[in-house]
Amino acid sequence: MTEYTETLINLGYIIASIFFILGIKMLGKPETARRGNLVSSLGMLLAVISAMFECCLDYSWVFSGLLIGSLIGVIAAYTVKMTAMPQLVALLNGFGGIASLLVGWENFHGQPDSNIYIRIAVLLAVLIGGVAFSGSLIAYGKLAGRIPGRSIVFKKQLILNAAILGLILLCGALFVYNPTAIYAYPAFILIVLSALALGVLGVNPIGGADMPVVIALLNSYSGLAACAAGFIILNNVLIVAGSMVGASGLVLTGIMCKAMNRSLGNVLFSGLQTGAGTADTKKVLGEPKPVSPEDAYFILEAAGSVVFVPGYGMAVAQAQHAVRELGELLEKNGAEVRYAIHPVAGRMPGHMNVLLAEANVMYEQLYEMDDVNPIMETVDVCIVIGANDVVNPSAKEVESSPIYGMPIIDAEMAKTVLVLKRSMAAGFSGVDNPLFVRENTRMLFGDAKSTVQQLVAEFKES
């Protein structure tokens, strides 16, 4: 490789890194998010091309990988529904983890005489990548409903986890000390298997209501594993990109924990500490007050201020477009319309924001929980669409509740609460919601999209 070519490759890496930074910055604002995604994608393409010219003699493998990966990405973008986006994100986190693990595994065979710093990077890539991969698969299973979403624990699981971690440290020390010894490869395989087991045992005890935190944390793991892989192959852009993903994932994890008024340790180990594995399913006292779409129309028609509180049920029903149309009709009728977004509504961070942006809801109408709660007492009608845990008063009133202490949107403070749900079933955390039987609450049962469309029809006919 000539000095001129090496300079161009390094320049490509620098430009790619700048694209990554600019792309992440653009993702922070809805009006620039699409452009930020494109800029980051161009940065990754430039990084791949630079890496190809640095180390590849046969470009057919690289182009084949680009073609297959791009095809899978396009198919996923067009076919995966918004309701399935959280589990897709979980899978992508897992793919990043297993890629880093495989890079470390390849280095074990390709460079057995690497220096101690590279061996430590291999250990970290395999450990973090393995945990990210298997943990992401469990998160995918919980989000997709393929395995129970509740906390799954068994007796002495903490002891088993500690034993596995101790085994990893022991095998890691043997591998780092002498990677060419006869015991090195069995020790390495034990590290791989133990890391995969630790990911499963680490995510299984985490209940469904904490999935937004888990998704953010696993995203951070995949970034940190990629950073370690960058040190293994001495690739600066991979180190930069991995560090950015790891750091941003940790920041987002902190934001999610703050939104739930819980520490990360409480999220990760509360199921293990209690050994419960089940949520408090005590039934609330009272009877719901169902209304028809016609009755709900008269309530809304007289409202001067309306707040929508979207939840996962809105995503399942694909009702966001109908909700936006109803909001526009309410505004034409003279009502002030807001959308209150809880940080952990849905199954991943920002889930509701993405859905409403897809329906072209104005960003100025989206309010964070802390901004809308102080004015909730002045709101005429609060429309809860498929949300449950994020408006559950038990979080403030019942100390024995699994969600006690989690900040919620104070929907019960509105003059009238209109709840759109299919049934009285509990939320993802398995906790019943006393809001549904409050005196100022009216239940509008049925599919959210169909129900909202009926309300829209009532306004258009009037």
C-alpha positions in Angstrom: 0.0 0.0 0.0 1.4 3.4 -1.0 1.6 6.3 1.4 -0.9 8.2 -0.8 -3.4 5.3 -0.6 -3.0 5.1 3.1 -3.6 8.8 3.5 -6.8 8.5 1.5 -8.0 5.6 3.6 -7.4 7.5 6.8 -9.1 10.5 5.4 -12.1 8.3 4.5 -12.2 7.1 8.1 -12.1 10.6 9.5 -14.9 11.8 7.2 -17.0 8.7 8.1 -16.5 9.5 11.8 -17.7 13.1 11.2 -20.7 11.8 9.4 -21.6 9.5 12.3 -21.3 12.5 14.8 -23.4 14.8 12.5 -26.0 12.0 12.0 -26.5 11.4 15.7 -26.8 15.1 16.3 -29.5 15.4 13.6 -31.4 12.5 15.1 -32.0 14.7 18.1 -34.6 16.8 16.3 -37.7 15.4 14.4 -37.3 17.8 11.5 -33.7 16.6 10.8 -34.0 13.0 11.9 -34.5 11.6 8.4 -31.5 13.5 7.1 -29.4 12.4 10.1 -30.2 8.7 9.3 -29.1 9.3 5.7 -25.9 11.0 6.8 -25.0 8.2 9.2 -25.7 5.6 6.5 -23.4 7.4 4.1 -20.8 7.5 6.8 -21.1 3.7 7.3 -20.8 3.1 3.5 -17.7 5.3 3.3 -16.2 3.4 6.3 -16.9 0.0 4.6 -15.3 1.2 1.3 -12.2 2.5 3.2 -11.8 -0.7 5.1 -12.2 -2.7 1.8 -9.3 -0.8 0.2 -7.2 -1.2 3.4 -7.3 -4.9 3.8 -9.1 -6.7 1.0 -7.7 -8.3 -2.2 -10.9 -10.0 -3.3 -13.7 -7.4 -3.3 -16.4 -9.8 -4.3 -17.0 -10.9 -0.7 -17.4 -7.3 0.5 -19.8 -6.4 -2.4 -21.7 -9.6 -1.7 -22.1 -8.6 1.9 -23.2 -5.1 1.1 -25.7 -6.4 -1.4 -27.2 -9.0 0.9 -27.3 -6.7 3.9 -28.8 -3.8 1.9 -31.5 -6.2 0.5 -32.4 -7.4 4.0 -32.5 -3.8 5.3 -34.8 -2.7 2.5 -37.2 -5.7 3.0 -37.3 -5.1 6.8 -38.0 -1.3 6.3 -40.9 -2.0 4.0 -42.4 -5.1 5.7 -41.8 -4.7 9.5 -44.8 -3.0 11.1 -44.3 -0.2 13.6 -45.6 -2.5 16.3 -42.8 -4.9 15.6 -40.1 -2.2 15.6 -39.0 -2.8 19.2 -38.3 -6.4 18.6 -36.5 -5.5 15.3 -34.3 -3.1 17.3 -33.6 -5.9 19.8 -32.5 -8.2 17.0 -30.3 -5.6 15.4 -28.6 -5.1 18.8 -28.1 -8.8 18.9 -26.6 -9.0 15.4 -24.1 -6.3 16.4 -23.1 -8.3 19.5 -22.6 -11.6 17.6 -20.6 -9.8 14.9 -18.1 -8.5 17.5 -18.0 -11.9 19.1 -17.1 -13.5 15.8 -14.3 -10.9 15.2 -12.8 -11.8 18.5 -13.1 -15.5 17.7 -11.4 -15.1 14.4 -8.6 -13.2 16.0 -8.0 -16.1 18.4 -7.2 -18.3 15.4 -5.7 -15.7 13.1 -3.3 -14.0 15.6 -2.6 -16.4 18.4 0.6 -14.4 19.3 -1.1 -11.0 19.6 0.0 -8.7 22.4 -1.7 -8.6 25.8 -3.8 -5.5 24.9 -5.3 -7.2 21.9 -6.0 -10.3 24.0 -7.9 -8.1 26.5 -9.8 -6.5 23.7 -10.7 -10.0 22.4 -11.9 -11.0 25.8 -14.1 -7.9 26.1 -15.5 -8.3 22.6 -16.5 -11.9 23.2 -17.9 -11.3 26.7 -19.9 -8.1 25.9 -20.9 -9.3 22.4 -22.1 -12.7 23.7 -24.2 -11.0 26.5 -25.6 -8.6 23.9 -26.5 -11.3 21.5 -28.3 -13.8 23.8 -29.8 -11.0 25.9 -31.2 -9.4 22.8 -32.7 -12.7 21.7 -34.5 -13.0 25.0 -35.7 -9.3 24.7 -36.9 -10.1 21.2 -38.9 -13.1 22.5 -40.5 -11.1 25.3 -41.4 -8.2 23.0 -42.7 -10.5 20.3 -44.8 -12.5 22.8 -42.9 -15.7 22.0 -41.8 -16.1 25.7 -43.6 -14.7 28.8 -43.0 -11.0 29.2 -43.0 -11.3 33.0 -40.0 -11.6 35.2 -38.7 -15.2 35.0 -36.5 -16.3 37.9 -35.6 -19.4 39.9 -34.0 -20.1 43.3 -30.4 -19.2 43.8 -30.1 -17.6 40.3 -27.9 -14.9 41.8 -25.5 -17.5 43.0 -25.5 -19.1 39.5 -24.9 -15.8 37.8 -22.0 -15.1 40.2 -20.5 -18.5 39.5 -20.7 -17.9 35.7 -19.1 -14.5 36.0 -16.3 -16.1 38.2 -15.8 -18.8 35.5 -15.5 -16.1 32.8 -12.9 -14.2 34.9 -10.9 -17.4 35.5 -11.0 -18.5 31.9 -10.2 -15.0 30.8 -7.1 -14.8 32.9 -5.9 -18.1 31.5 -6.5 -17.0 28.0 -4.9 -13.6 28.4 -1.9 -15.1 30.2 -1.0 -17.6 27.6 -3.3 -17.9 24.5 -1.1 -20.6 22.9 -1.3 -23.0 25.8 -3.1 -26.3 25.4 -5.9 -25.1 27.8 -6.4 -21.8 26.0 -8.9 -22.8 23.4 -11.2 -24.8 25.8 -11.0 -21.8 28.1 -12.0 -19.5 25.3 -14.9 -21.7 24.3 -16.1 -21.6 27.9 -15.9 -17.8 27.9 -18.2 -17.8 24.8 -20.7 -20.2 26.2 -20.7 -18.5 29.6 -21.2 -15.1 28.0 -24.2 -16.4 26.1 -25.6 -17.9 29.3 -25.1 -14.7 31.2 -27.1 -12.8 28.6 -30.0 -15.1 29.0 -29.9 -15.2 32.8 -29.5 -11.4 32.9 -32.5 -10.5 30.8 -35.0 -13.2 31.8 -35.6 -11.7 35.3 -36.5 -8.3 33.8 -40.2 -7.8 33.4 -41.9 -6.5 30.3 -42.6 -3.0 31.7 -38.8 -2.5 31.9 -38.1 -3.4 28.3 -37.4 0.2 27.1 -34.5 0.3 29.6 -33.3 -3.1 28.5 -33.4 -2.1 24.8 -31.3 1.0 25.5 -28.8 -1.0 27.6 -28.4 -3.8 25.1 -27.8 -1.1 22.4 -25.0 0.2 24.5 -23.6 -3.3 24.9 -23.5 -3.8 21.2 -21.7 -0.5 20.8 -19.1 -1.3 23.5 -18.5 -4.7 21.9 -18.0 -3.1 18.5 -15.5 -0.7 20.1 -13.5 -3.6 21.5 -13.6 -5.3 18.1 -12.2 -2.0 16.7 -9.2 -2.3 19.0 -8.7 -6.0 17.9 -8.5 -5.1 14.2 -6.9 -1.6 14.8 -9.7 0.2 13.0 -10.2 3.7 14.2 -13.6 4.3 12.7 -15.0 1.2 14.4 -13.6 2.4 17.7 -15.2 5.8 17.2 -18.6 4.4 16.1 -18.7 1.8 18.8 -17.8 4.3 21.5 -20.5 6.7 20.3 -23.2 3.9 20.3 -22.0 2.7 23.7 -22.0 6.1 25.3 -25.3 7.2 23.7 -26.9 3.9 24.8 -25.8 4.5 28.4 -27.1 8.0 28.4 -30.5 6.8 27.1 -30.5 4.1 29.7 -30.0 6.7 32.4 -32.9 8.8 30.9 -35.2 5.8 30.9 -34.3 4.9 34.5 -34.9 8.5 35.6 -38.3 8.5 33.8 -39.2 5.4 35.9 -37.7 6.9 39.1 -35.6 3.8 39.5 -31.9 2.9 39.5 -30.4 0.7 36.8 -29.6 -1.8 39.5 -33.2 -1.9 40.6 -34.3 -2.6 37.0 -31.7 -5.3 36.5 -31.9 -7.1 39.8 -35.4 -6.4 41.3 -36.8 -9.6 40.0 -33.8 -11.5 41.4 -34.0 -9.8 44.7 -37.7 -10.6 45.3 -37.7 -13.9 43.6 -41.3 -13.2 42.7 -41.4 -13.6 39.0 -45.0 -12.3 39.0 -46.6 -8.9 39.3 -49.1 -7.8 41.9 -52.4 -8.9 40.3 -54.7 -7.7 43.0 -58.0 -6.7 41.4 -59.1 -3.1 41.7 -62.5 -2.3 43.3 -65.3 -0.7 41.3 -67.1 -1.1 38.0 -66.1 0.6 34.7 -68.5 3.0 33.1 -68.7 2.2 29.4 -69.8 4.7 26.8 -70.7 4.5 23.1 -68.9 6.4 20.4 -71.9 8.6 20.1 -71.8 9.5 23.8 -68.0 10.0 23.6 -68.6 12.4 20.7 -70.8 14.6 22.8 -68.2 14.7 25.6 -65.5 15.7 23.1 -67.7 18.2 21.2 -68.1 20.3 24.3 -64.4 20.1 25.3 -62.2 23.2 25.2 -58.9 21.4 25.8 -58.0 17.8 25.0 -54.9 15.8 25.8 -54.1 12.5 24.0 -52.1 9.9 25.9 -50.9 7.3 23.4 -49.7 3.8 24.3 -48.7 0.5 22.8 -52.4 -0.3 22.1 -52.4 2.6 19.6 -49.4 1.0 17.9 -51.1 -2.4 17.8 -54.2 -1.0 16.3 -52.3 1.3 13.9 -54.5 4.1 14.9 -52.0 7.0 14.8 -53.4 8.4 11.5 -57.0 8.3 12.7 -55.9 9.9 16.0 -54.2 12.7 14.1 -57.4 13.3 12.0 -59.5 13.4 15.2 -57.0 15.9 16.7 -57.4 18.1 13.7 -61.2 18.0 13.9 -61.1 18.8 17.6 -58.9 21.9 16.8 -61.4 23.0 14.1 -64.1 22.7 16.8 -62.2 25.1 18.9 -60.3 22.8 21.3 -56.7 23.1 22.3 -55.1 19.7 21.5 -51.9 18.3 23.0 -50.2 14.8 22.9 -48.7 13.7 26.2 -45.7 11.4 25.7 -44.4 9.3 28.6 -40.7 8.4 28.1 -41.4 4.6 28.5 -44.7 4.4 26.6 -44.5 1.6 24.1 -41.8 -1.0 23.9 -38.8 1.1 23.2 -37.5 4.6 23.8 -39.3 7.1 21.5 -41.8 4.6 20.2 -44.8 6.9 20.5 -42.9 9.9 19.0 -42.0 7.8 15.9 -45.6 6.7 15.5 -47.0 10.2 15.7 -44.3 11.6 13.5 -45.3 9.0 10.9 -48.9 10.3 11.1 -47.6 13.9 10.6 -48.6 15.1 14.0 -46.9 18.5 14.5 -43.9 18.2 16.8 -45.0 21.4 18.7 -48.1 19.5 19.9 -46.0 16.8 21.6 -45.5 17.4 25.3 -43.3 15.6 27.8 -44.7 14.2 31.0 -43.2 16.9 33.2 -44.7 19.7 30.9 -48.3 18.3 30.7 -48.8 17.1 34.3 -48.9 20.7 35.9 -51.8 21.6 33.6 -53.7 18.3 33.7 -56.3 19.7 36.2 -57.4 22.3 33.6 -57.8 19.7 30.8 -61.5 19.0 29.9 -60.9 15.6 28.4 -57.9 13.3 28.6 -58.1 10.6 25.9 -56.0 7.5 26.9 -55.4 5.4 23.8 -54.1 1.9 24.5 -51.9 3.2 27.4 -52.0 1.5 30.8 -49.0 1.4 33.1 -47.9 5.0 32.2 -51.3 6.4 33.5 -51.7 3.9 36.4 -52.4 5.8 39.7 -51.1 2.7 41.6 -47.6 4.0 40.8 -48.3 6.9 43.3 -50.8 5.3 45.7 -50.0 1.6 46.2 -46.6 1.0 47.8 -46.9 -2.8 47.2 -47.3 -2.3 43.5 -44.4 -3.4 41.3 -44.6 0.0 39.5 -44.7 2.1 42.7 -42.5 5.2 42.4 -42.6 5.3 38.6 -43.6 8.8 37.5 -46.8 8.7 35.5 -48.9 11.0 33.4 -51.6 12.3 35.7 -54.5 11.5 33.5 -56.9 11.0 36.5 -56.6 14.7 37.2 -58.4 15.7 34.1 -62.1 16.6 34.3 -63.1 13.7 32.2 -60.9 10.7 31.2 -61.9 8.8 28.1 -60.0 5.4 27.9 -59.9 3.5 24.6 -59.1 -0.1 25.2 -60.2 -3.5 24.0 -60.9 -4.8 27.5 -60.1 -4.3 31.2 -57.0 -6.4 30.9 -53.9 -5.3 32.8 -50.9 -3.6 31.2 -47.6 -5.1 30.1 -46.4 -5.2 33.8 -49.5 -7.3 34.8 -50.8 -4.6 37.2 -54.5 -3.7 37.2 -55.3 0.0 36.7 -57.7 1.7 39.1 -58.0 4.7 36.7 -60.4 2.6 34.7 -63.0 2.6 37.5 -62.6 6.2 38.7 -65.7 8.4 38.8 -64.5 10.7 36.1 -63.4 7.9 33.7 -65.5 6.6 30.8 -64.4 3.4 29.0 -64.8 3.2 25.2 -64.2 -0.5 24.4 -63.1 -1.8 21.1 -60.3 -1.6 18.5 -58.7 1.8 18.9 -58.5 2.5 15.2 -62.1 1.6 14.5 -63.3 3.5 17.6 -61.4 6.7 16.7 -62.7 6.4 13.1 -66.2 6.3 14.5 -65.5 9.5 16.5 -64.1 11.1 13.3 -67.3 10.1 11.5 -69.5 11.7 14.2 -67.6 15.0 13.9 -67.8 15.0 10.1 -71.6 14.3 10.2 -72.3 17.0 12.7 
